Structure formats: C-alpha cells, structure tokens
Amino acid sequence: MTPQQRPTQYFSPEYLKQCKQLTPDQIVQFLEDFRRMFAGGNQQQRKKT
C-alpha cells in the first residue's frame, strides 16, 4: 500500500475521550479490525504464495 492509498482517520474530541476508557483488549480488537478492513486484499495474496 502506497502512502497515497493509506486510510486516514479523523477523530472527534468526544470520540477520543471515549477511547480513553477502552481496555487493552478493546484497543487490540480495534487495531485488528482496522487492519483487516484495509489489508484484506493484500492478506489474501500473501496466503496464496
């Protein structure tokens, strides 16, 4: 994925405040879900080779 293709997320102050309450497990889950959402095609290619 080139820098131009990388997703950018914008977070509101309210959302950031809410995120401070997340547990470590919830943070890991968010990161994993985000990775899967944007790396799906690349991940499938890697598994085939």
Gaussian input, Z-matrix of N, CA and C with variables (Angstrom, degrees):
# hf/3-21g

backbone

0 1
 N
 C     1     B1
 C     2     B2     1     A1
 N     3     B3     2     A2     1     D1
 C     4     B4     3     A3     2     D2
 C     5     B5     4     A4     3     D3
 N     6     B6     5     A5     4     D4
 C     7     B7     6     A6     5     D5
 C     8     B8     7     A7     6     D6
 N     9     B9     8     A8     7     D7
 C    10    B10     9     A9     8     D8
 C    11    B11    10    A10     9     D9
 N    12    B12    11    A11    10    D10
 C    13    B13    12    A12    11    D11
 C    14    B14    13    A13    12    D12
 N    15    B15    14    A14    13    D13
 C    16    B16    15    A15    14    D14
 C    17    B17    16    A16    15    D15
 N    18    B18    17    A17    16    D16
 C    19    B19    18    A18    17    D17
 C    20    B20    19    A19    18    D18
 N    21    B21    20    A20    19    D19
 C    22    B22    21    A21    20    D20
 C    23    B23    22    A22    21    D21
 N    24    B24    23    A23    22    D22
 C    25    B25    24    A24    23    D23
 C    26    B26    25    A25    24    D24
 N    27    B27    26    A26    25    D25
 C    28    B28    27    A27    26    D26
 C    29    B29    28    A28    27    D27
 N    30    B30    29    A29    28    D28
 C    31    B31    30    A30    29    D29
 C    32    B32    31    A31    30    D30
 N    33    B33    32    A32    31    D31
 C    34    B34    33    A33    32    D32
 C    35    B35    34    A34    33    D33
 N    36    B36    35    A35    34    D34
 C    37    B37    36    A36    35    D35
 C    38    B38    37    A37    36    D36
 N    39    B39    38    A38    37    D37
 C    40    B40    39    A39    38    D38
 C    41    B41    40    A40    39    D39
 N    42    B42    41    A41    40    D40
 C    43    B43    42    A42    41    D41
 C    44    B44    43    A43    42    D42
 N    45    B45    44    A44    43    D43
 C    46    B46    45    A45    44    D44
 C    47    B47    46    A46    45    D45
 N    48    B48    47    A47    46    D46
 C    49    B49    48    A48    47    D47
 C    50    B50    49    A49    48    D48
 N    51    B51    50    A50    49    D49
 C    52    B52    51    A51    50    D50
 C    53    B53    52    A52    51    D51
 N    54    B54    53    A53    52    D52
 C    55    B55    54    A54    53    D53
 C    56    B56    55    A55    54    D54
 N    57    B57    56    A56    55    D55
 C    58    B58    57    A57    56    D56
 C    59    B59    58    A58    57    D57
 N    60    B60    59    A59    58    D58
 C    61    B61    60    A60    59    D59
 C    62    B62    61    A61    60    D60
 N    63    B63    62    A62    61    D61
 C    64    B64    63    A63    62    D62
 C    65    B65    64    A64    63    D63
 N    66    B66    65    A65    64    D64
 C    67    B67    66    A66    65    D65
 C    68    B68    67    A67    66    D66
 N    69    B69    68    A68    67    D67
 C    70    B70    69    A69    68    D68
 C    71    B71    70    A70    69    D69
 N    72    B72    71    A71    70    D70
 C    73    B73    72    A72    71    D71
 C    74    B74    73    A73    72    D72
 N    75    B75    74    A74    73    D73
 C    76    B76    75    A75    74    D74
 C    77    B77    76    A76    75    D75
 N    78    B78    77    A77    76    D76
 C    79    B79    78    A78    77    D77
 C    80    B80    79    A79    78    D78
 N    81    B81    80    A80    79    D79
 C    82    B82    81    A81    80    D80
 C    83    B83    82    A82    81    D81
 N    84    B84    83    A83    82    D82
 C    85    B85    84    A84    83    D83
 C    86    B86    85    A85    84    D84
 N    87    B87    86    A86    85    D85
 C    88    B88    87    A87    86    D86
 C    89    B89    88    A88    87    D87
 N    90    B90    89    A89    88    D88
 C    91    B91    90    A90    89    D89
 C    92    B92    91    A91    90    D90
 N    93    B93    92    A92    91    D91
 C    94    B94    93    A93    92    D92
 C    95    B95    94    A94    93    D93
 N    96    B96    95    A95    94    D94
 C    97    B97    96    A96    95    D95
 C    98    B98    97    A97    96    D96
 N    99    B99    98    A98    97    D97
 C   100   B100    99    A99    98    D98
 C   101   B101   100   A100    99    D99
 N   102   B102   101   A101   100   D100
 C   103   B103   102   A102   101   D101
 C   104   B104   103   A103   102   D102
 N   105   B105   104   A104   103   D103
 C   106   B106   105   A105   104   D104
 C   107   B107   106   A106   105   D105
 N   108   B108   107   A107   106   D106
 C   109   B109   108   A108   107   D107
 C   110   B110   109   A109   108   D108
 N   111   B111   110   A110   109   D109
 C   112   B112   111   A111   110   D110
 C   113   B113   112   A112   111   D111
 N   114   B114   113   A113   112   D112
 C   115   B115   114   A114   113   D113
 C   116   B116   115   A115   114   D114
 N   117   B117   116   A116   115   D115
 C   118   B118   117   A117   116   D116
 C   119   B119   118   A118   117   D117
 N   120   B120   119   A119   118   D118
 C   121   B121   120   A120   119   D119
 C   122   B122   121   A121   120   D120
 N   123   B123   122   A122   121   D121
 C   124   B124   123   A123   122   D122
 C   125   B125   124   A124   123   D123
 N   126   B126   125   A125   124   D124
 C   127   B127   126   A126   125   D125
 C   128   B128   127   A127   126   D126
 N   129   B129   128   A128   127   D127
 C   130   B130   129   A129   128   D128
 C   131   B131   130   A130   129   D129
 N   132   B132   131   A131   130   D130
 C   133   B133   132   A132   131   D131
 C   134   B134   133   A133   132   D132
 N   135   B135   134   A134   133   D133
 C   136   B136   135   A135   134   D134
 C   137   B137   136   A136   135   D135
 N   138   B138   137   A137   136   D136
 C   139   B139   138   A138   137   D137
 C   140   B140   139   A139   138   D138
 N   141   B141   140   A140   139   D139
 C   142   B142   141   A141   140   D140
 C   143   B143   142   A142   141   D141
 N   144   B144   143   A143   142   D142
 C   145   B145   144   A144   143   D143
 C   146   B146   145   A145   144   D144

   B1=1.4377
   B2=1.5340
   B3=1.3111
   B4=1.4620
   B5=1.5253
   B6=1.3228
   B7=1.4726
   B8=1.5253
   B9=1.3356
   B10=1.4617
   B11=1.5207
   B12=1.3139
   B13=1.4539
   B14=1.5235
   B15=1.2892
   B16=1.4652
   B17=1.5281
   B18=1.3211
   B19=1.4712
   B20=1.5258
   B21=1.3104
   B22=1.4541
   B23=1.5114
   B24=1.3105
   B25=1.4576
   B26=1.5176
   B27=1.3133
   B28=1.4551
   B29=1.5237
   B30=1.3239
   B31=1.4543
   B32=1.5230
   B33=1.3084
   B34=1.4674
   B35=1.5257
   B36=1.3158
   B37=1.4689
   B38=1.5303
   B39=1.3275
   B40=1.4648
   B41=1.5290
   B42=1.3282
   B43=1.4602
   B44=1.5270
   B45=1.3135
   B46=1.4604
   B47=1.5255
   B48=1.3119
   B49=1.4687
   B50=1.5290
   B51=1.3179
   B52=1.4687
   B53=1.5281
   B54=1.3290
   B55=1.4695
   B56=1.5253
   B57=1.3047
   B58=1.4645
   B59=1.5233
   B60=1.3169
   B61=1.4582
   B62=1.5278
   B63=1.3384
   B64=1.4607
   B65=1.5251
   B66=1.3122
   B67=1.4627
   B68=1.5333
   B69=1.3172
   B70=1.4719
   B71=1.5324
   B72=1.3207
   B73=1.4625
   B74=1.5272
   B75=1.3145
   B76=1.4639
   B77=1.5280
   B78=1.3082
   B79=1.4626
   B80=1.5240
   B81=1.3162
   B82=1.4646
   B83=1.5242
   B84=1.3173
   B85=1.4605
   B86=1.5252
   B87=1.3314
   B88=1.4643
   B89=1.5281
   B90=1.3279
   B91=1.4615
   B92=1.5280
   B93=1.3150
   B94=1.4590
   B95=1.5305
   B96=1.3170
   B97=1.4641
   B98=1.5282
   B99=1.3209
   B100=1.4595
   B101=1.5318
   B102=1.3197
   B103=1.4660
   B104=1.5229
   B105=1.3109
   B106=1.4675
   B107=1.5208
   B108=1.3168
   B109=1.4534
   B110=1.5336
   B111=1.3168
   B112=1.4515
   B113=1.5187
   B114=1.3106
   B115=1.4590
   B116=1.5195
   B117=1.3022
   B118=1.4560
   B119=1.5083
   B120=1.3394
   B121=1.4537
   B122=1.5067
   B123=1.3103
   B124=1.4585
   B125=1.5158
   B126=1.3077
   B127=1.4623
   B128=1.5227
   B129=1.3262
   B130=1.4507
   B131=1.5211
   B132=1.3380
   B133=1.4480
   B134=1.5183
   B135=1.2998
   B136=1.4517
   B137=1.5273
   B138=1.3215
   B139=1.4589
   B140=1.5289
   B141=1.3376
   B142=1.4565
   B143=1.5131
   B144=1.3193
   B145=1.4603
   B146=1.5033
   A1=107.93
   A2=115.90
   A3=119.65
   A4=109.85
   A5=117.51
   A6=119.58
   A7=112.94
   A8=117.75
   A9=120.20
   A10=111.88
   A11=117.61
   A12=122.00
   A13=112.87
   A14=117.49
   A15=119.62
   A16=110.58
   A17=115.90
   A18=118.99
   A19=110.68
   A20=114.80
   A21=121.18
   A22=107.92
   A23=115.65
   A24=119.91
   A25=108.79
   A26=115.18
   A27=121.71
   A28=107.48
   A29=116.46
   A30=121.26
   A31=110.02
   A32=115.27
   A33=120.13
   A34=109.01
   A35=116.97
   A36=119.76
   A37=112.11
   A38=116.45
   A39=120.35
   A40=110.60
   A41=115.98
   A42=119.84
   A43=110.76
   A44=116.94
   A45=120.43
   A46=111.07
   A47=115.86
   A48=119.72
   A49=110.45
   A50=115.98
   A51=120.93
   A52=110.60
   A53=117.22
   A54=121.19
   A55=112.45
   A56=117.10
   A57=119.53
   A58=111.81
   A59=116.55
   A60=121.37
   A61=112.72
   A62=117.93
   A63=120.92
   A64=111.27
   A65=114.94
   A66=120.65
   A67=108.34
   A68=117.88
   A69=119.62
   A70=112.72
   A71=117.22
   A72=120.42
   A73=111.59
   A74=117.41
   A75=121.10
   A76=110.97
   A77=117.44
   A78=121.41
   A79=109.87
   A80=116.76
   A81=120.68
   A82=110.10
   A83=117.51
   A84=120.96
   A85=110.61
   A86=117.51
   A87=121.36
   A88=110.37
   A89=117.06
   A90=120.78
   A91=111.96
   A92=116.80
   A93=120.98
   A94=110.91
   A95=117.20
   A96=120.60
   A97=110.96
   A98=116.52
   A99=121.48
   A100=110.10
   A101=116.73
   A102=121.13
   A103=110.93
   A104=116.49
   A105=120.42
   A106=111.78
   A107=116.56
   A108=121.21
   A109=110.82
   A110=117.75
   A111=121.04
   A112=114.05
   A113=119.38
   A114=121.17
   A115=111.65
   A116=117.68
   A117=121.25
   A118=114.55
   A119=118.50
   A120=121.66
   A121=112.40
   A122=117.52
   A123=121.24
   A124=111.24
   A125=116.69
   A126=120.51
   A127=110.51
   A128=117.66
   A129=121.26
   A130=110.78
   A131=117.41
   A132=121.06
   A133=110.60
   A134=117.64
   A135=121.94
   A136=111.54
   A137=117.37
   A138=120.28
   A139=111.47
   A140=117.76
   A141=121.59
   A142=111.87
   A143=118.00
   A144=120.10
   A145=111.94
   D1=125.64
   D2=-179.90
   D3=-80.66
   D4=161.82
   D5=179.06
   D6=-56.47
   D7=-31.88
   D8=179.54
   D9=-70.72
   D10=-23.12
   D11=-177.77
   D12=-93.39
   D13=-9.30
   D14=-176.57
   D15=-68.95
   D16=136.35
   D17=179.60
   D18=-70.82
   D19=145.26
   D20=176.27
   D21=-116.89
   D22=132.99
   D23=177.84
   D24=-113.78
   D25=140.33
   D26=175.71
   D27=-116.98
   D28=131.03
   D29=-175.92
   D30=-116.54
   D31=135.18
   D32=177.08
   D33=-76.87
   D34=158.25
   D35=176.14
   D36=-57.28
   D37=-35.89
   D38=179.92
   D39=-65.51
   D40=-41.81
   D41=179.99
   D42=-66.08
   D43=-41.51
   D44=178.70
   D45=-62.69
   D46=-38.87
   D47=177.17
   D48=-62.87
   D49=-42.51
   D50=178.50
   D51=-63.92
   D52=-38.67
   D53=-177.49
   D54=-66.43
   D55=-24.00
   D56=178.58
   D57=-64.01
   D58=-18.64
   D59=-179.34
   D60=-90.50
   D61=-4.08
   D62=-177.54
   D63=-69.35
   D64=145.96
   D65=174.77
   D66=-80.98
   D67=162.62
   D68=175.91
   D69=-55.68
   D70=-38.98
   D71=178.61
   D72=-63.98
   D73=-38.78
   D74=178.63
   D75=-67.50
   D76=-36.00
   D77=177.39
   D78=-66.09
   D79=-45.28
   D80=178.13
   D81=-60.47
   D82=-42.42
   D83=179.77
   D84=-62.68
   D85=-43.15
   D86=177.68
   D87=-58.99
   D88=-47.85
   D89=-178.59
   D90=-63.58
   D91=-40.81
   D92=178.54
   D93=-65.74
   D94=-43.72
   D95=178.20
   D96=-62.22
   D97=-42.20
   D98=179.61
   D99=-63.94
   D100=-43.94
   D101=178.77
   D102=-60.58
   D103=-45.47
   D104=-179.66
   D105=-64.09
   D106=-37.85
   D107=-177.88
   D108=-62.86
   D109=-38.95
   D110=-174.07
   D111=-105.33
   D112=-7.79
   D113=-179.87
   D114=-114.33
   D115=8.61
   D116=-175.81
   D117=-51.99
   D118=-52.07
   D119=-179.24
   D120=-64.74
   D121=-43.08
   D122=179.93
   D123=-65.97
   D124=-37.80
   D125=-179.10
   D126=-65.53
   D127=-40.55
   D128=179.81
   D129=-65.04
   D130=-38.72
   D131=177.91
   D132=-61.75
   D133=-43.63
   D134=-178.34
   D135=-62.80
   D136=-37.06
   D137=-178.63
   D138=-68.08
   D139=-30.93
   D140=-177.58
   D141=-72.93
   D142=-27.13
   D143=-176.09
   D144=-90.37

